[in-house]
Amino acid sequence: MAKDTAAEQVVVVGAGPGGLAVAAALRERGVDALVLEQADRVGQSWRGHYDRLHLHTPRGWSHLPGYRIPRRFGRWVSRDDVVRYLEEYAAHHRLRTRLGTTVRRVERSGAGPTGGSRWLVHTTEGEPVAARHVVVATGYNHTPVEPSWPGLDGFEGELVLARDYRNGRRWAGRDVLVVGTGNTGTEIATDLAEHGAARVWLAVRTPPHILSRTRLGVPAQATGIAVRRLPPAFVDRVGGVLSGIQEPDLTEYGLPRAGKDLYSRVLEGRIPVQDVGVVGAIRAGRVEPVAAVESFAGPEVTLADGARLTPDAVVVATGYRAGLEPLVGHLGVLDGRGLPTAHGAQSPQGAPGLWFTGFTNPISGMLRELRIDAERIARAVTRG
């Protein structure tokens, strides 16, 4: 076991935006945290996203603590420029990272409540790392939800998980079914249409709320920030009234209106879709909404309304889960959805010195909330 004399004051698990933000906020307060990352570069999850991805929040509201996103990256920052920003961010703050190190498990060290380490971080690299504080920042969208439709194993077409999709170039002239109506699914469907897919079907189980990225020049994020702390039922009522004005009516194209539950869905982790082309693609017939997938049989896909499709490929964009169970599931700090029972500046009950960031999907913008969480965690750590 590692000795307390060699213990780290803070170990941060994950070198994505959340982990880097916490490490930088701690650095500003004189704490040199150790950041452990399984990949060989920072920001690895961003490197694997599809090519057309841009932030849905404007540059000026999306920076992390202590270093703003450079103006040269434009208002809506691209995937590649987000990666460049994270690299510059780590260098600017001189963060201490240990790359290529997978964290397997976090355990209580057994030390007393005063002084010394409280946690042991088990990694792939020899002896566990002892730490007084551990910040888990492995990400809300960590582990793809694997599909389990009947007959899927015998599907004769190509099955692609959204995490493996880069662009629609190789599906030009082919028929593709996209499953999932979150931001990822709708953007992939749009991208396929723009790359010349013969037909693009978008399977819809629950009609999504669709918002413009800006309205009268004001980013949609501004509304999200304004309602962040209001009672959900009140926001749902107001949103239900405004949806008739602000959300497109695509009923005649096969996509019914969403219910009057915008904010309730957000609290469940389902953020409204930001329209970066899907509405126009649906109206032009280049993306066709269809019913939810029920089953597969050879080359065919059967939908909930009984219709059958024969796509060349199916792209699955049905979401992610946090995947925290192997890491901290034994500590009693996760709820029924596998998410931390506390986050930000609050440690879970019975787990002092264990912190979580990036495990909510806020309507006010993920990167903005990561910045706020990081500063709050840094204050809490340096107080105790």
N, C-alpha and C positions, 0 to 999 in steps of 0.2 A: 504494500500500500504506500502511496506517496505520502511523504511527511508534510506536516503543516508548514514547516519552515520553507518549503519549496512550493507551497500552494499559490495558485493564482488568486488574485482578489476577485476577478470576474472572467468567466469563460463565456463567450458568445458562440452559439451553435448556428452556423449558417452565414455565408458571406454574400447574401442578396441585399436588396435595399434595406430591409428591416434590421438585419444584423450589423451592416456597415453604419447605419444611422445611430444605433445604440453605442457602438464602439467609438464613433466620433464624438457623440455627446458626452460620453465618459471621459474621453481624452481632453475635452475642453475643461473638465472638472478635475484634471490631474490623475485620472485613473487609466492605466495602460492595459486595456483588456486584451485577452488572447482570443482571436476569432478562428474557429475551426470550420473548415469547409471541405466537403468530400470531393468536389471538382478541383481541377488544377488551375482554375481562374475564378475571379470574383464575378458575381452576376451571372452564373451559369444558366439559371432558369430562363433569363431573358434571351440568351443566345439561341435557345431552342425554339422560340416562338416563330409563328409563320411570318413570312417576309413583309407583308403589307401592314403589319401591326404598327400603330402609333398610339401614344398616350391619348386617352379620352379626356384628360384634364390638361389645361394650358400650362406651359412651361413655368410661368411665374408662380403658380400655386402647387408645383409638383416637386420642388427641391427638397433635399434632406438637410439636416442641421449643419450650419457652418460653411456651406459652399453651394451657391446657386447654379442652376443649369445654365451653361453658356448661351448667350443670345444667338450665336451662330447656328444652334440646333433648331431654330424656328419655334413657332408657337405650339405646334402639335408635334412632339418629339418622336422620331422614328425609333423602331426597335434597336437598330444599330447604334443610334446616338444615345439611347438609354444605356447601352453597354459601355460606350465610350465615357459617358458621364460617371458611371459607377467605378470604372478604372481610374479616372481622374480623381474621383472623390477619395478612394482609398489612398492614393498617392499624396493628395493634398493634406490629408490628416495624418499621414505616416502611420497608418494602422498596422498592427502586428497580426499578420495572418499566418496560419499554418494550413496550407492547401494540400489536397490529396489525402485528407484525413477524414475518414468516416466515423461519426459518433454513433456507437451502437446502443448505448444505454446510459441513463443518468440515475445514480443511486445516492441515497443518503449515506454520509460518511460515518455516522455514528459518533461524531464529535459532539461535545457539549454545546450549550447555547451561547457561550461566551468565547469569543476568539476562535482562531483556527478555521479549518475548512468545515463546511457543512455538506458538501457534495463531492461525489466522485464521478468523473466523466470518462466512461470507457470508450476507447477508440480502437481503430485498427492498428495503431502505432504503439505497441508495447504497453507500458505501465499506464494505469488510469491517471487522469489529471485531477488533482484536488483543487477545489475552488470554494470560496466563501459564497459567491453568487454565480448562478448560471442563468443566462438569458437564451431562451429557445426562440429562434427566428428562422425556422426551416420553411415557412411559407404556408399560406392558406390553400394554394393550389399546388399541392405536393405530389399526390398520388392519383392518377386518372381512375375514374370509376369504370371498372371493366364491364362491358355489356354481357347480358346473360339471356338473350332472347332464345326461345325454342328453335332448334334447327340451325343455329348460327354456325356450329362446327362444320356443317355440310354446305355452307354457302360457297358457290362456285365463282363468285366475283372476288374483287379485291376488297379487303377490309383494312381501313386506315384509322388509327387513333389520332385525334386532333393534335396531340403533342408531337406526332411524327409528320404532320402536314407542313409543307413549306410554301408551295404555291401551286396553282392549277395548270401549269404549263403542260405537264404530261397527260392531262385528261382532256386536252383540246379535242373536240369532235366526239367525245364519249359521254355517256349518261352517268350521272353521279347523284346519289342520294345522300344528303347531309342530315344527320340526326342530332337535334339539339338547337334550341332557339335562344341561347344566351348570346353574349357579344361574340364569343368565339365562333359558334355555329353560323350566325348570320354573316359574319365577315368572311368566313370560308366559303359560304354559298355565293356571296358577291364576287369573291376572288375567282372562283371557278367559272362563273358567268363571264367575267371580264377576260379570262384566258381562253374563251371560246369553247367551253363544254357544250355538247349538243343539247342536253337537257340537264337542268339542275332542279332536283326536288328538295324541299325543306320539310322534314317531318316535324309536325307540331303536336305536342301533347297538351301543353298549357300555353295559350296565346300570350306572348310577352308584351310588356309595356315598351313602347318605342318612343324615344325622345330625340329631338334634334340636338346635335352637339353644342350648337349655339342658337340663341333666339334673340333677334334684334341686336346681335353683336355680343350678347351676354352669355358666357359659358353655362351649360346646364349645371356644372358643379356649384355655381353660386347659389342656386336653389337648394341643392343638397346640403350645403353648409348652413343655409338659413333654417332648414327644418330639422337639422341633425338632432336637436335636443327637445323637439316638440313631441307631445303625446302621439303615438302611432295612429290611434283611431282618428284623431283630429286631422292629421296629415292625409290619411286615407280618404276622409270625407272631402277635404278641399281638392285633393288630387283627382277624385272621382268627377268633380264638377269641371275641373280644368282639362281633364283628359279629352273631353269632346272637342276642345279647341286646339290643344297642343299636340295630341297624338293622331297620327294618320289613320284614316278609316280604310282598311284594306279588306273589308268583308267581301266585297264583290270579287276579290282575287283569291278567296279561299282562306283568308286569315281573319278570324273573328276578333272583335275588340277584346282587350284584356279586362279583367274585373276591376272593381274599385278597391284595390288592395295593394297599391304600389308600395307603400312603406312597410306594410306587413310582410310583403315578400322580401324586401331589403333585409329585414331583421332575421329572415331565414337564410340569408346569403345570396338571394337572387336579385342582382342589380338590374335596373332597366337597360334595355338595349339602346346604345347610342347609334343613331343612323349615320353611317358613313358610306351609304350607297345601296343598302338592301331595299329600302322603300322604292327607289327608282327602278331597281332590278325587278322587283315583284310587279310593279305597275307596267313595266315593259314586257313582261312575260318571260324574262330571262331566268328568273327564279320562281318556282311554282310551289306554294305551300300545299302540303298534303297531310293526311291524318297520321297519327302516331304509328310507329312500327309495332307489330304484334308478334310476328314469327318469320322464320326463313325456311325455304324448302328448295334445295338445289340452287338454281340461278334466280329464284323468285323471292320477293319480299312481300309479305301480306301485311296490309295496314289495318288499323282499327275499324275502318268503315267497310272492310271487305275488299277493297281495291288491291290489285297486285301489280307490282313493278318488277322490271328486270334490269336493274342498274349494272353497269360495268364495275362500279366501285361504290362502297358505302363509307362515308367519313363519319366517325362517331365523336360527337362533341357534347357528351352528356355530363360533363363536369368533373370535378376533382374532390378529393377529401384530404384532410390534413395529414393523415398517416402517422400520427404521433404515438400510436399504441406501443410499438417496439421500444421507443425511446423513453417514454414516461408513463405508459399505461398502468404499470404496477404501483405507481405512487398515489393513485386515487385522486388525481388532479384533472381528470377529463370528464366531460358530461356525456349524456347519451348519444350525442352526435360525434363524439371523439374530439371535441374542441375543449380548450382549457376552460376551467370554471372561473378563472380570473385572468385578466390580461392588463397590459400597460403597467401602471404604477402599483397595482395590487398583486400580491402573491396569493396563490391558492391557499385555502385554510390548511394549516398543518404543514406547510412547505415554505417556511421563510427563506428568502434568498433565491427562490426559483421564480423566474419572470418569463412572460410570454409576450411576443409582439408579432403583429401581422396575421392574426387568426380571426379577424373580422373582415367583412367586405362592405365597408361603409359607403353610404350614398354621397358622402362629402369628399370622397377621393382617397384611394388607398395610400398613395405616397404622402399626402398631407397628414393623414392620421399616423403614418409611421413616424413622421417627423415629431408630431406631438407626443406620441408614445415614447420615443427615444429620449426626449428631454425630460419627461416625467420619470422614466425608469432611472435615468442618470441621477436625478435629484434624490430619488428614494434610495438608491444604492449608496450614495455618498453620505446620506443621513445615517445609514445603519451599517 
